[in-house]
Amino acid sequence: MHAALPQQAQQEGGSNDVPTQRTTRDLRRVDIHPDHWYPLAWSREVKRGKAHGVRFAGDPIVLVRTESGRVFALEDRCAHRQVPLHAGVVDGESIRCCYHGWTYDCTGRCTDVPYLGRERLPNGVRSYPCREEAGLIFVFPGDPLLAAEAKFPDLGSASDKAYKTRRFGREVKCHYTFMHENLMDMNHQFLHRRQMGSMRARSLGRRRGEDWVEVDYTFAREAGKQPIGEALVFGQKRGTRPDDGNKDVMTIRTAYPYQTLKICTKDETMVMDLWIAYVPLDREQRTNRTFGLLSIRRPKIGPLLDAAWPLLVWFTERIFKEDRWIVEREQEAHDRQGADHNHEVFPVINELRALLVERGAPPRDASAHAGPDSRRVHLIQPLTDLSAS
């Protein structure tokens, strides 16, 4: 599926193939880098004429859908008394604070203080670059000057009519890096034995680029029949045991900060396409919200997939529930021990860990712990002296 890659290609080998850790930084304390586009809400969560409060790494952000249907994002505080703007009122193409009615436009500029008029207005609040694609609302929380040049994620098959897409996600109480490792390492199929039976993953090889790492897998069923829900995902007939030449190939890639999983048949037909992002919610980044787009290729008899869709949703929810449970246990172990005490031997996971450290945010300085607003980008100047008005 990824032919003629110029970057390094490696086949999985013996113990000599296991790279050592390349850094002494604690991966579970590496903040996600803000200079990327992150989904912060589903489009359906932000109604026309309403405001919706979200968070990115502890920073409160308000998403506003105006009367025209446009969405914009601002720092979720009024410059006056610091109360949340998401409790305010959308007025045409602006939002008014619920407390004194101060009004802000899509740029964060204060356009009206009702009891003072428009002659001498205070400065406003920070605005964030914002885009809406494939049922998701994306915000660029980093340096706004970089937003225009930053690569926007390829959302795969979510808008392709040849596929049916499920949009899913949950809050998970763990550092986002545990999520990357869980999906990348298909050797954990034993966790899902009750849902999938006895499966064995075989790694075909890994590849590494400047900001990505990926690995290919095939799977063999060692016992039991293939569940119907899994057959919908993998596109194989229940109970079959294809030989190596006929097995589908699963390719999992972390292209920082996003992750994808694609399943292709031997004729290069992509039967499943997953795009997923993990967005830290709290300042310590110990909780993330997952946003996933799971696209399944429609069979020749289209209505069959629609009829079976509730079963696929049920199956994938059970898998995700088990994954969420296990990564939260990993986070608990890290917090209890104060560091990672695991002994990782799978080469691709060590490659992944190195990538996540390299591409993550630089270490926080002492000021980062000074208080809840210490990492805010201060675009707000002192308020104009209103006493002379």
Secondary structure by P-SEA (a helix, b strand, c coil): cccccccccccccccccccccccccccccccccccbbbbccccccccccbbbbbbcccbbbbbbbcccbbbbbccccccccccccccccccccbbbbcccccccccccccccccccccccccbbbbbccccccccbbbbbccccccccccccccccccccccbbbbbbbbbbcccaaaaaaaaacccccccccccccbbbbbbccccccccccccccccccccccccaaaaaaaccccccccccccbbbbbbbbcccbbbbbbbcccccccbbbbbbbbbccccccbbbbbbbbbbbbcccccccccaaaaaaaaaaaaaaaaaaaaaaaaaaaaaacccccccccaaaaaaaaaaaaacccccccccccccccccccccccccccccc
